């Protein structure tokens, strides 16, 4: 939302403004509409003196100043807001000096977001937009003329929250000195400290925790804390500040990961090692194992497996030294070649140069740490199955896909049409190439299809599932006959 992210847009047609326009009492409705357009065009072009003359020519200038005009990009703006959006300090100064507009009129405006996409913001004040655009001079003008420093938008955002996005510490201090509530949260209960951490503003984080003693462990509705956001923006400096002020390694609700696991997932080794120092030993071990598993599941060559092997070795050494054995699956499954996680360094050494077995090790670790119902784990299972299919390892691919499908059905996760189509396509391909298909897998697949149909006859892809079931039965019958 910075200045260089916005394009000032003016009217293309040059307007010849009349020297005088009659008052409302002397005008017709069509004249009013014309006068509105003239005022809006004057403001868009930043013609301060002309605007002043026009406003002084009517009996009730504040009526025009407090109106919402249909502006560009489906915006509903006052003249003051249009001046603010275009950065016309002198126009705003003139309006505030000579007239008494309502500064708290809710506007609907559009601004470029962080991805350079226009986004609508509803029920915003001029002060909020000035802060969002990092216009300190306009912010001062508005506050000096009584603008509500704690105005809340439709999403419960405040001017000081917008300022935190830019990291303008001088403007933050100014707003606080003029009564800004730094404890105010938005509709998702996100704090200003989280905003600062998410955007990587270490000086503001330090200000809030050191001078204003904000709680570093407050979480939003998704269970994310400022520490989680610091990891998200990969800021070692902010992570260090928060940890020194007592930040805890909470697990978020949105992805069931703690900041430590999030750092491991993003392969931020320095941040992972820093947070580990403040965590129990078992969390440190899990982070090393998770980091290694993420590397393996994304590795393109064995050199990355060596890095993973190093961290898996460190984790096993800690487990053996402190007698912290892994919790293993009670019944090994076919999808993982009936294997269990390595419990000793000797077992790990045996699979060191075997890419398939290292991948199975990673999948077993991911299921243990993330849980069998975690969406990321399911994405990795499906991706690995696709890799195996591309390598013509059809039986292994089908085993993995059927296992993932069973877990999805068990935990009521979304089973997409494309997912069912890929499984049927793989089975057909195996039949075509005379590759034996496990009767157990066929039976499991058919059972899940039938149960999906029985559970919800009104389901949006009910017909697709039924067609898939009938098609599969048909090709099985042809194969048998």
C-alpha positions, -999 to 999 in steps of 0.1 A, spaced: 0 0 0 30 23 -3 31 53 -27 49 35 -54 23 7 -54 -5 30 -64 -11 48 -97 -27 82 -95 -57 81 -117 -73 113 -130 -101 119 -154 -90 117 -190 -112 144 -203 -102 180 -195 -131 199 -179 -136 236 -183 -150 246 -150 -176 274 -149 -168 304 -128 -199 300 -107 -225 273 -100 -259 282 -84 -268 270 -49 -288 239 -42 -320 259 -38 -316 273 -73 -306 240 -90 -324 211 -106 -315 175 -99 -295 172 -131 -275 203 -121 -267 187 -88 -253 156 -105 -232 178 -128 -220 198 -98 -210 166 -80 -190 155 -110 -173 189 -112 -163 188 -76 -150 152 -79 -130 161 -110 -115 191 -93 -103 170 -63 -89 143 -85 -68 169 -102 -57 185 -69 -70 220 -77 -71 234 -43 -80 270 -51 -107 260 -75 -123 236 -50 -123 263 -24 -141 287 -47 -167 262 -56 -174 252 -20 -177 288 -9 -202 294 -37 -228 272 -21 -248 278 11 -240 244 27 -205 232 16 -203 206 43 -233 188 27 -211 183 -4 -181 174 17 -200 147 37 -215 131 6 -202 98 -7 -193 100 -44 -190 71 -69 -153 72 -75 -130 50 -96 -128 12 -90 -163 10 -75 -152 32 -46 -176 52 -24 -156 82 -12 -160 117 2 -141 145 -14 -117 144 15 -110 107 10 -104 112 -28 -78 139 -19 -62 115 6 -60 87 -19 -42 110 -43 -19 124 -16 -31 160 -19 -20 174 14 -27 210 4 -63 202 -6 -69 184 27 -53 213 46 -76 238 28 -108 218 35 -99 213 72 -90 250 76 -121 265 60 -148 239 65 -160 214 90 -164 180 73 -173 149 92 -140 130 95 -156 97 106 -178 90 75 -174 54 65 -159 50 30 -154 20 7 -121 22 -11 -97 0 -30 -60 -2 -25 -33 -25 -38 -25 -53 -14 9 -69 -8 5 -90 -40 -2 -59 -61 -39 -68 -65 -66 -43 -58 -86 -51 -27 -117 -34 -14 -118 -21 22 -151 -12 37 -162 13 63 -129 30 65 -122 66 77 -98 91 61 -74 87 90 -73 49 85 -65 53 48 -38 80 55 -22 55 79 -26 26 54 -9 47 28 19 58 52 10 95 48 23 109 81 17 145 72 -20 138 64 -23 117 96 -11 147 116 -35 171 99 -65 149 105 -56 142 142 -50 179 148 -86 185 135 -102 159 158 -101 126 138 -108 95 159 -75 79 164 -92 46 173 -117 44 145 -125 8 136 -132 -5 101 -156 -33 92 -128 -58 101 -121 -40 134 -88 -26 121 -74 6 135 -50 33 121 -22 22 144 -25 -14 130 -21 0 94 10 20 105 25 -12 120 24 -28 85 47 -1 72 70 -1 102 68 37 106 79 39 142 77 77 144 40 76 132 33 47 156 47 68 185 27 98 174 -5 78 172 1 64 207 8 98 221 -25 109 207 -44 81 223 -41 51 200 -51 18 217 -23 -6 211 -43 -34 228 -71 -33 202 -74 -65 181 -90 -70 147 -119 -94 140 -95 -124 141 -80 -112 174 -47 -104 158 -26 -80 178 -4 -51 167 26 -72 178 17 -99 154 14 -74 126 49 -61 133 63 -96 135 46 -107 104 60 -78 84 95 -81 99 96 -48 118 121 -56 146 123 -21 159 85 -19 165 85 -54 181 112 -42 204 92 -10 212 60 -29 220 75 -56 242 101 -34 259 84 0 264 47 -10 264 51 -46 277 27 -62 253 20 -99 259 42 -119 235 21 -150 240 -13 -137 229 -27 -157 200 -53 -149 173 -83 -171 165 -61 -194 145 -38 -200 174 -9 -181 158 13 -160 181 38 -133 173 66 -159 174 48 -179 147 46 -148 126 82 -140 131 91 -175 118 67 -170 89 87 -139 78 119 -157 86 132 -130 109 160 -143 132 162 -109 149 125 -107 158 125 -144 169 153 -136 193 136 -106 208 103 -125 214 121 -155 229 140 -132 253 107 -117 264 92 -151 272 76 -163 239 64 -199 241 64 -225 214 26 -228 210 10 -251 184 -13 -231 160 -48 -243 152 -46 -234 115 -19 -260 106 -12 -278 139 24 -267 139 44 -248 165 68 -220 155 96 -246 159 81 -270 135 72 -241 112 109 -231 112 119 -267 104 93 -269 76 107 -236 60 142 -250 65 152 -219 85 180 -238 104 192 -208 124 157 -200 136 150 -236 143 182 -240 164 174 -207 183 139 -217 192 151 -252 202 171 -238 230 139 -226 247 120 -259 242 118 -293 259 142 -319 246 115 -340 229 104 -310 209 140 -304 198 142 -340 187 109 -338 168 121 -307 150 152 -324 138 132 -354 126 106 -332 109 133 -311 92 149 -342 78 116 -356 66 107 -324 49 140 -324 31 135 -360 20 100 -355 7 112 -326 -14 146 -339 -24 157 -341 -60 190 -359 -54 208 -380 -28 230 -350 -17 199 -337 2 194 -371 17 228 -368 33 217 -336 51 185 -354 62 206 -384 74 227 -360 95 197 -346 113 181 -380 118 213 -393 133 214 -364 157 178 -370 167 185 -407 173 216 -400 193 196 -377 216 168 -404 219 193 -431 229 212 -409 253 181 -397 271 161 -430 267 133 -414 246 123 -442 222 98 -435 193 62 -445 195 59 -469 166 29 -481 147 12 -512 163 6 -528 129 31 -521 100 13 -516 67 18 -527 32 20 -491 19 52 -486 38 66 -521 29 57 -532 65 85 -512 78 88 -493 111 108 -462 119 145 -467 127 151 -470 165 189 -472 164 217 -455 145 226 -489 131 192 -493 116 194 -458 101 228 -465 86 214 -495 68 190 -474 48 213 -444 43 219 -449 6 184 -463 -2 162 -435 -15 130 -455 -13 135 -466 23 146 -431 33 114 -418 19 94 -444 38 112 -433 69 102 -397 63 66 -407 57 65 -426 90 80 -397 109 56 -372 93 26 -393 102 38 -396 138 46 -359 142 17 -343 122 -9 -370 127 -27 -393 102 -53 -366 95 -30 -337 87 -36 -321 53 1 -316 46 8 -352 53 -19 -363 29 -5 -340 2 29 -356 5 14 -391 4 -5 -383 -28 26 -366 -44 48 -396 -35 22 -419 -51 23 -399 -83 61 -400 -83 60 -438 -80 34 -441 -108 57 -420 -130 85 -444 -122 62 -473 -133 61 -486 -98 24 -490 -101 18 -514 -72 36 -492 -47 18 -462 -60 -16 -478 -57 -8 -491 -22 1 -455 -11 -29 -439 -28 -54 -465 -13 -38 -460 22 -42 -422 18 -78 -426 6 -86 -448 36 -72 -422 60 -91 -394 43 -124 -414 46 -117 -423 82 -110 -387 92 -137 -372 69 -112 -353 48 -121 -340 13 -118 -367 -14 -117 -350 -47 -131 -362 -80 -96 -360 -95 -83 -382 -67 -108 -409 -75 -102 -405 -112 -64 -410 -108 -68 -442 -88 -92 -457 -114 -68 -446 -141 -39 -464 -124 -59 -496 -119 -69 -495 -156 -33 -490 -166 -22 -520 -144 -49 -542 -160 -38 -531 -195 -2 -540 -188 -12 -573 -171 1 -561 -137 -16 -579 -108 -38 -557 -86 -42 -566 -50 -78 -578 -43 -75 -561 -9 -69 -527 -26 -98 -532 -50 -121 -542 -21 -111 -512 0 -116 -488 -29 -151 -502 -37 -161 -502 0 -151 -465 3 -170 -455 -28 -201 -473 -16 -198 -457 19 -194 -422 4 -226 -427 -16 -245 -441 14 -234 -413 37 -248 -384 18 -271 -389 -12 -272 -352 -18 -234 -347 -19 -223 -325 -48 -202 -352 -64 -225 -381 -55 -232 -388 -92 -195 -388 -100 -187 -413 -72 -215 -435 -84 -202 -434 -120 -167 -442 -107 -181 -472 -88 -200 -485 -118 -170 -479 -142 -146 -498 -118 -171 -527 -115 -173 -528 -153 -136 -530 -159 -131 -556 -132 -159 -577 -147 -142 -574 -182 -109 -584 -167 -123 -614 -149 -144 -625 -179 
